[in-house]
Amino acid sequence: MLMSKKIRYIIGLFLLIAFVSSCEKDFDIVVPANKTKLVVEGYINNEMPLYNYVVLTRSMGFDTTNLNNLAVTGAKVFITEGDRQGSNIIWNVSTKIQLKEARIPQISPAAIPGIYFDTVLATDPQRALRGKIGKQYLLEIEVDGKQYSAITALLQTIPIDSLTSGNYFKDEENDTIITKARLTVHFQDPDTIGNAQLYYWHRSSDGAEFGWGAFGRNRFIPGTDDLVNGQYIHLTHPSGFILNDTVKYYMANVERNIYNFWDSYNKARENGGPFSTPVKLNSTIKGEDVIGCFSGFGMSTRTIIVK
């Protein structure tokens, strides 16, 4: 999921180039090893119980070739619901649910190491963990005797007034020129500072891959409302969609710290590799040697046939 073992040193490239151009000599560049960290990717949303899950992995070096031990198995993972009262949160212990690695028939393969679900999904999906708008959620993890935690909230959903397609352009796929359209989402930004949105979509042509990471998503347009607070928004995504494809579109209203994490994550993915300037991930998880995010998604959805 994350490039969590980020190299924090800049190599003196100009000096190296000068040496290489003047002589033929091998240089051994020693890259210091960082501590292994627990990587946490957790979600709670109000619409899709199957997409409320926690992924636990270990960080790895950029030169790691053995990926067999990345998944963290056998952890204890709990989610508890609560209510904010002023500056305090009152946790309702009767809602505490343990998430476990389990065979879930709705996904393939049915059992994936290191992914923790509410096991009720396997027998009665309608009763499985589902987030409630306005509630707070506490994630607690125990791994190898160490404790980790995070808190997130499900903000009020922002209704999608409409979803339209247009802005047509030509694109090449498999040596064939096809016409594609861009989607525009229309909605009213709430009249409060601090809103942030994340945008996801699933195209029917994409098949049935599982997970938030398998969805299409917008990585480029700022999703904060500092400059557009309270305005009516017409947001056109740069991604192209094939005509007559069915697209299910998700807009997640999130807390600013959740947006900041995913913004830093996207910048880290696109920063050019281990020898570029480091990008700090804005983790929301508390604990020793841990990085990641517990994301509360207050979701609105729309479905469109691209025309």
C-alpha positions as CSV (number, residue, x, y, z in Angstrom):
1,M,0.0,0.0,0.0
2,L,2.5,2.6,1.2
3,M,6.1,3.5,0.3
4,S,6.6,3.6,4.1
5,K,10.4,3.1,4.3
6,K,11.3,6.3,2.6
7,I,15.0,7.1,2.0
8,R,15.8,10.4,3.8
9,Y,19.0,11.2,2.1
10,I,19.8,13.2,-1.1
11,I,22.7,11.7,-3.2
12,G,25.3,14.3,-4.4
13,L,24.5,13.7,-8.1
14,F,26.5,16.5,-9.5
15,L,29.6,15.4,-7.7
16,L,29.0,11.8,-8.7
17,I,28.6,12.8,-12.4
18,A,31.9,14.7,-12.3
19,F,33.7,11.7,-11.0
20,V,32.2,9.3,-13.5
21,S,33.0,11.6,-16.4
22,S,36.7,11.9,-15.4
23,C,37.6,8.2,-14.6
24,E,36.3,4.7,-14.7
25,K,35.8,3.8,-11.0
26,D,33.1,1.8,-9.3
27,F,31.3,3.6,-6.4
28,D,29.5,1.7,-3.6
29,I,26.6,3.8,-2.4
30,V,25.5,2.7,1.1
31,V,21.9,3.3,1.8
32,P,21.2,3.3,5.6
33,A,18.4,0.9,6.6
34,N,15.4,2.3,8.5
35,K,13.4,0.6,11.2
36,T,10.7,-1.7,10.0
37,K,7.3,-0.2,10.7
38,L,3.7,-1.4,11.0
39,V,1.7,-0.1,8.1
40,V,-2.1,0.4,8.8
41,E,-4.8,1.0,6.2
42,G,-8.2,1.1,7.8
43,Y,-11.6,2.2,6.6
44,I,-15.1,2.8,8.0
45,N,-17.9,4.1,5.8
46,N,-21.7,4.4,5.9
47,E,-22.7,2.5,2.7
48,M,-20.7,-0.6,2.0
49,P,-20.0,-3.0,4.9
50,L,-17.7,-5.1,2.7
51,Y,-15.4,-2.0,2.4
52,N,-15.0,-1.6,6.1
53,Y,-11.7,-3.3,6.7
54,V,-8.2,-3.0,8.1
55,V,-5.0,-4.0,6.3
56,L,-1.9,-4.7,8.3
57,T,1.5,-5.0,6.6
58,R,5.2,-4.4,7.4
59,S,7.2,-1.7,5.7
60,M,10.0,-2.7,3.3
61,G,13.1,-1.3,1.8
62,F,13.0,-0.1,-1.8
63,D,15.4,-2.9,-2.8
64,T,13.3,-5.7,-1.1
65,T,12.7,-8.7,-3.3
66,N,11.0,-11.0,-0.9
67,L,7.4,-9.9,-0.3
68,N,6.2,-13.1,1.5
69,N,6.4,-11.6,5.0
70,L,4.8,-8.3,4.4
71,A,1.3,-9.3,5.6
72,V,0.8,-9.1,9.4
73,T,-1.3,-12.0,10.6
74,G,-2.7,-13.0,14.0
75,A,-3.2,-9.4,15.2
76,K,-6.0,-8.3,17.4
77,V,-8.1,-5.6,15.8
78,F,-11.1,-3.8,17.3
79,I,-13.5,-1.0,16.2
80,T,-15.7,0.8,18.8
81,E,-18.4,3.4,18.1
82,G,-18.7,6.6,20.2
83,D,-20.3,10.0,20.5
84,R,-18.5,13.4,20.8
85,Q,-19.7,15.4,23.7
86,G,-17.9,18.8,23.7
87,S,-14.1,18.1,23.7
88,N,-14.7,14.5,24.9
89,I,-15.7,11.3,23.2
90,I,-17.9,8.7,25.0
91,W,-17.2,5.2,23.7
92,N,-20.1,2.7,23.7
93,V,-18.3,-0.5,24.7
94,S,-21.4,-2.5,23.7
95,T,-20.6,-1.7,20.0
96,K,-17.0,-3.0,20.2
97,I,-16.4,-5.4,17.3
98,Q,-13.4,-7.6,16.7
99,L,-12.2,-7.8,13.1
100,K,-10.5,-10.9,12.0
101,E,-8.9,-12.6,9.0
102,A,-11.6,-14.7,7.6
103,R,-13.0,-16.3,4.5
104,I,-15.3,-13.8,2.9
105,P,-17.3,-15.3,0.0
106,Q,-18.0,-11.8,-1.6
107,I,-14.3,-11.4,-2.6
108,S,-11.8,-13.6,-4.4
109,P,-9.7,-15.1,-3.1
110,A,-12.0,-15.5,-0.1
111,A,-9.2,-15.3,2.5
112,I,-6.4,-12.7,2.2
113,P,-3.6,-12.7,4.8
114,G,-3.3,-9.4,6.7
115,I,-6.9,-8.1,5.9
116,Y,-9.3,-7.9,8.8
117,F,-13.1,-7.9,8.4
118,D,-16.2,-8.1,10.5
119,T,-16.7,-11.9,10.2
120,V,-20.5,-11.4,10.1
121,L,-20.0,-10.5,6.4
122,A,-19.7,-14.2,5.7
123,T,-23.0,-15.2,7.2
124,D,-25.3,-12.1,7.4
125,P,-23.8,-9.1,5.4
126,Q,-26.7,-6.8,6.3
127,R,-25.8,-7.0,10.0
128,A,-22.0,-6.4,9.5
129,L,-20.2,-3.4,10.6
130,R,-21.5,-0.2,9.0
131,G,-20.5,3.3,9.9
132,K,-23.1,5.8,11.1
133,I,-23.0,9.5,10.1
134,G,-22.1,11.7,13.0
135,K,-20.4,9.0,15.0
136,Q,-16.8,8.7,16.1
137,Y,-14.9,5.4,15.6
138,L,-11.9,4.1,17.6
139,L,-9.5,1.6,16.0
140,E,-7.4,-0.5,18.4
141,I,-4.7,-2.9,17.2
142,E,-2.4,-5.2,19.1
143,V,0.6,-6.7,17.3
144,D,3.5,-8.5,19.0
145,G,2.4,-7.1,22.4
146,K,2.4,-3.5,21.1
147,Q,-0.7,-1.3,21.1
148,Y,-1.8,1.1,18.3
149,S,-4.9,3.3,18.0
150,A,-6.6,5.9,15.8
151,I,-9.8,7.9,15.9
152,T,-11.9,9.0,12.9
153,A,-15.3,10.5,12.4
154,L,-18.1,10.0,9.8
155,L,-19.0,13.5,8.7
156,Q,-22.3,14.5,7.2
157,T,-22.6,13.3,3.6
158,I,-22.6,15.9,0.8
159,P,-25.5,15.1,-1.6
160,I,-24.5,14.7,-5.2
161,D,-27.0,16.8,-7.2
162,S,-26.0,15.3,-10.5
163,L,-23.3,13.5,-12.4
164,T,-22.8,14.4,-16.1
165,S,-20.5,13.3,-18.9
166,G,-19.0,15.4,-21.7
167,N,-15.7,17.1,-22.6
168,Y,-15.1,14.4,-25.3
169,F,-11.6,13.6,-26.6
170,K,-9.9,10.9,-28.6
171,D,-7.6,8.3,-26.9
172,E,-5.7,5.2,-28.1
173,E,-6.2,1.8,-26.5
174,N,-4.8,-1.4,-27.9
175,D,-3.9,0.4,-31.2
176,T,-7.5,1.6,-31.6
177,I,-8.6,5.2,-31.4
178,I,-11.7,5.6,-29.3
179,T,-13.9,8.4,-28.0
180,K,-13.9,9.1,-24.3
181,A,-15.7,11.5,-22.0
182,R,-14.9,13.2,-18.7
183,L,-17.3,13.2,-15.7
184,T,-18.4,16.3,-13.9
185,V,-19.9,16.1,-10.4
186,H,-22.2,18.9,-9.3
187,F,-22.7,19.6,-5.5
188,Q,-23.1,22.3,-2.9
189,D,-20.1,22.7,-0.6
190,P,-21.2,23.1,3.0
191,D,-20.9,26.5,4.5
192,T,-18.3,25.5,7.0
193,I,-14.5,25.7,6.6
194,G,-12.5,22.4,6.8
195,N,-14.5,20.2,4.5
196,A,-12.5,17.9,2.2
197,Q,-13.6,15.3,-0.3
198,L,-12.0,12.2,-1.8
199,Y,-13.4,10.9,-5.1
200,Y,-13.6,7.3,-6.2
201,W,-15.3,5.4,-9.1
202,H,-15.8,1.9,-10.4
203,R,-16.4,1.3,-14.1
204,S,-18.3,-1.8,-15.1
205,S,-15.4,-2.6,-17.6
206,D,-13.0,-2.8,-14.6
207,G,-14.3,-6.1,-13.4
208,A,-14.7,-7.1,-9.8
209,E,-11.3,-6.3,-8.2
210,F,-11.7,-5.7,-4.4
211,G,-10.6,-2.8,-2.3
212,W,-10.6,1.0,-2.2
213,G,-7.2,0.9,-3.9
214,A,-8.8,-1.0,-6.9
215,F,-11.1,1.9,-7.6
216,G,-10.4,4.7,-9.9
217,R,-9.7,7.9,-8.0
218,N,-8.8,11.5,-8.4
219,R,-5.3,12.4,-7.2
220,F,-4.8,15.8,-8.7
221,I,-7.6,18.2,-7.9
222,P,-7.4,19.7,-4.4
223,G,-10.3,18.5,-2.3
224,T,-10.3,21.2,0.4
225,D,-12.7,24.1,0.6
226,D,-10.4,27.0,1.6
227,L,-11.2,29.0,-1.5
228,V,-14.6,27.6,-2.4
229,N,-16.3,27.4,1.0
230,G,-20.1,27.4,0.6
231,Q,-20.0,27.6,-3.2
232,Y,-21.8,25.5,-5.8
233,I,-19.2,23.2,-7.3
234,H,-18.9,21.7,-10.8
235,L,-15.9,19.5,-10.6
236,T,-14.7,17.9,-13.9
237,H,-12.2,15.0,-13.5
238,P,-9.3,14.6,-15.9
239,S,-9.8,10.8,-16.3
240,G,-11.4,9.5,-19.4
241,F,-14.4,7.1,-19.5
242,I,-15.4,4.9,-22.4
243,L,-18.8,5.7,-23.9
244,N,-21.7,3.5,-22.8
245,D,-19.7,2.3,-19.8
246,T,-21.6,2.2,-16.5
247,V,-19.8,4.1,-13.7
248,K,-20.6,4.0,-10.0
249,Y,-19.3,7.2,-8.4
250,Y,-18.4,7.7,-4.8
251,M,-17.8,11.1,-3.1
252,A,-16.4,10.7,0.5
253,N,-16.6,13.7,2.8
254,V,-13.6,13.4,5.2
255,E,-11.9,15.1,8.0
256,R,-9.0,17.4,7.0
257,N,-6.4,15.0,8.6
258,I,-7.7,12.2,6.5
259,Y,-7.4,14.3,3.3
260,N,-3.9,15.4,4.4
261,F,-2.8,11.8,4.7
262,W,-4.0,10.7,1.3
263,D,-2.7,13.9,-0.3
264,S,0.8,13.2,1.2
265,Y,0.5,9.5,0.1
266,N,-0.3,10.4,-3.5
267,K,2.7,12.9,-3.5
268,A,4.9,10.1,-2.2
269,R,3.8,7.7,-4.9
270,E,4.6,10.2,-7.6
271,N,7.8,11.8,-6.3
272,G,10.3,9.9,-8.5
273,G,11.6,7.0,-6.3
274,P,14.0,6.6,-3.5
275,F,16.6,9.1,-4.7
276,S,14.2,12.1,-4.9
277,T,13.3,14.5,-2.2
278,P,11.5,12.7,0.7
279,V,7.8,13.2,1.3
280,K,6.5,12.9,4.8
281,L,3.4,10.9,5.2
282,N,0.9,12.5,7.6
283,S,0.0,9.4,9.6
284,T,-3.1,9.3,11.8
285,I,-2.1,6.2,13.8
286,K,-0.7,6.4,17.3
287,G,1.9,4.0,18.5
288,E,5.6,3.0,18.2
289,D,7.1,2.5,14.7
290,V,3.8,2.8,12.9
291,I,2.4,4.7,9.9
292,G,-0.9,4.8,8.1
293,C,-4.4,6.1,8.3
294,F,-7.8,5.1,9.7
295,S,-10.2,6.8,7.2
296,G,-13.8,7.7,8.0
297,F,-15.8,8.1,4.7
298,G,-19.2,9.9,4.8
299,M,-20.2,8.7,1.4
300,S,-22.6,9.8,-1.3
301,T,-23.0,7.8,-4.5
302,R,-24.3,8.2,-8.0
303,T,-24.4,5.8,-11.0
304,I,-24.2,7.1,-14.6
305,I,-24.1,5.5,-18.1
306,V,-21.5,7.5,-20.0
307,K,-22.9,9.2,-23.0
